[in-house]
């Protein structure tokens, strides 16, 4: 079965990299929580740090710093590049 090319997700970005949020996927509760925290399509997101051993990501959206589990970061589609 051929793989389809999909948008990269936030968990693929390395510390110091940024991108524009393109989509949120996942269950309704997760999407509501992320949007309440300011994580929305069209917003700029930057990965500040990665915890070791598949720990959480420290990200910045606008002026808000957040810690996200890798499983949550996998649900956030991004367009890599400076924003």
Secondary structure, 3 states (H helix, E strand, C coil): CCCCCCCCEHHHCCCCCEEEEEEECCCHHHHHHHHHCCCCCCCEEEEEEECCCCCCEEEEECCEEEEECHHHHCCEEEEECCC
